[in-house]
Amino acid sequence: MTSDIARRQPYRTDEGLPIDRQRIGLARAQASPHGDTESPSDMRRWSRRAALLMLLGLGGCNVMGGWRNEEDTNEKFGKLLAVPEMPDLVRQAAVAHGLTFVSVEGVAAINRLPGTGGSVPPSPLRNDLIDEMKKHEVSDPELFLERPETALVRVQAIIPPAVRRGDPIDLRVISPPQTGAADLHGGWLMDTRLRQQQTLGGTVRKGEVLVIGTGQLLTRASSEGGEDANLKLEGVVLGGGRIQQDRKIGLVIRPEYQHVKISAQLAEVINRRFYYYEGKNRGGIATAKEDDFIEITVHPRYRRNVHRLLAVVGMVDAKGESKDTQQRLVELGKRMAEPTTATEAAMQLEALGEPAVPTLLEAVKSVDPEIRFYAAEALAYLDRTESIDPLEKSIAEHPAFRHPGLLALEGIDSMDSLKALWRLMDQPSIEVRYGALRSVRRRLDSKRELRHVAVAPGVDFYHIPSDAPPFIAVSLVDKAEIALFGADSPVKISDFLMGPAGLMIRPDDQEPGKLKVSRFRPGEDDRRTTVPANISGLLAGIGATGGDYGDCVSVLRAAKAREFISCPVSIDPLPKAQQSYFRDELPGPSDPASLPPEDLEVTPEEEPATPWWVWWNKAEA
């Protein structure tokens, strides 16, 4: 959309001469520096006003015996002021805006390293970091960067659409090859500011600060293992960034429909369908900002699925409910009966709102699992509890429906949906159980039933009762968390287990069923503790001896590799987005939901597909 806007030519007079913007005071009509993070440029608005001024000027000349007759002038006014005929659907008059992802980057320092940092040779990155440190009154930044406890790193983040100021975001950290750092494990990312950067004419141009971040680093070596030394120099700070500006989404009205009345009417029909309450006040999600732009506020029910929100908004009837609505319901009901057309038909019914509920309730009774799921998903976004049971069944039985199904179930404002998520934590499938936990945690009512223990600074440990076989889930997205499903599995160490940063775990000879956790670091007092020989005790012991999330993940991975832990240890076993549903596939033993849990090895062949915000995919290595 932005490129199309930028290509539009300035208005011209009938003689083909360009309008003199300076003469009519339009120097302010400049392109926005924020790209698609802002509404479309004011240039079009001022261009139209310029055209009107020119026509007014030509009309004035006509009174004084000018160049054109009055009929030509009136005809031009009529074309400019005429209201286009409204199309059937919103998407025919407007297109979605602001759904792209924005890449930002910066440079920062890592400290608290146990002598594994390194001096930084002269480079543009070093100069940028020193300048940034001086702005924040860091004393002697050159000396600071020469210390073995510090390292220079590049920091990156990908900002998704519709984020709000203060939202957390993961930060990717990479040590440049010219630095002397050997291992970033245990490091702390110091305050950093991330901006959009672009090279123009050989000069790097930087935008405004869009993300500020800091936090504990988790290296790839901790989560993946292996002998590659580069894994020790890359990592992530989970949820360590904070968004500094809201990213707006909306609708750009197509050129042939650009008119203030069209913009206002579209906003009105959208608000008639999508609204929410703030206290006792009812507010709509659409605001007509210009004759060519409508800003959309994300409805709370679609907070995790803004792409679906704009897709459904585009299917709203632009003319409002009319006598044709019933006929449209009949046609959409027929399309819902066919799996190949059911997905779009369900979204169009969702766009109709309450009048479409009977049609969707009929479709959710279908014996076809695909039709049943699409109908239940649409009902969920209409906040209908009739969707809960079919969604729960679809999530449990069909991998392709797990990711969208959990998003839909998570957004239903009902205790019944919360109970369904808890029941899903008893399913055999690892990704179903952990995905359900994530959905419960993100709900506003989760704190009443979901409890966690801080086993180490910034590390949350969840012990979830489950009738299914036990397993351990380790997060690489959003936040540092470890979840144990089922019974607290024993940790049986035969001799000893070495962890990172001087960590040692061995059985207690004096007290059977106990573990001794010790940490030895040069220049520091030795730290020791005794804990129960189970998963929760092991993690608590790591935290008690000064361990962090990287230590916990490394020890769990090493203990599983040496078979000191019997239950599976899975790295981010979340349901995959955009999976295909195979209509000809018959249910049977090959269904992953019917299989017992197993380890998810982090290999190119078996590693779970990760969302866009996990950057260290093996495919990039």
Secondary structure, 3 states (H helix, E strand, C coil): CHHHHHHCCCCECCCCCECCCCCCCCCCCCCCCCHHHCCCCCHHHHHHHHHHHHHHHHHHHHHCCCCCCHHHHHHHHHHHHCCCCCCCEHHHHEEEECCCCEEEEEEEEEECCCCCCCCCCCCHHHHHHHHHHHHCCCCCHHHHCCCCCCEEEEEEEEECCCCCCCCEEEEEEECCCCCCCCCCCCCEEEEEEEEEEEEECCEEEEEEEEEEEEEECEEHHHHHCCCCHHHHHEEEEEEEEEECCCCCEEEEECHHHCCHHHHHHHHHHHHHHCEEEECCEEEECEEEEECCEEEECCCHHHCCCHHHHHHHHCCCECCCCCCHHHHHHHHHHHHHCCHHHHHHHHHHHHHHCHHHHHHHHHHCCCCCHHHHHHHHHHHHHCCCHHHHHHHHHHHHHCHHHHHHHHHHHHCCCCHHHHHHHHHHCCCCCHHHHHHHHHHHHHCCCHHHCCCCEEEECCEEEEEECCCCCCEEEECCCCCCEEEEECCCCEECCCCCEECCCCEEEEECCCCCCEEEEEECCCCCCCEEEEEECEHHHHHHHHHHCCCCHHHHHHHHHHHHHCCCECCCEEECCCCCCCCCCCCCCCCCCCCHHHCCCCCCCCCCCCCCCCCCCCCCCHHHC
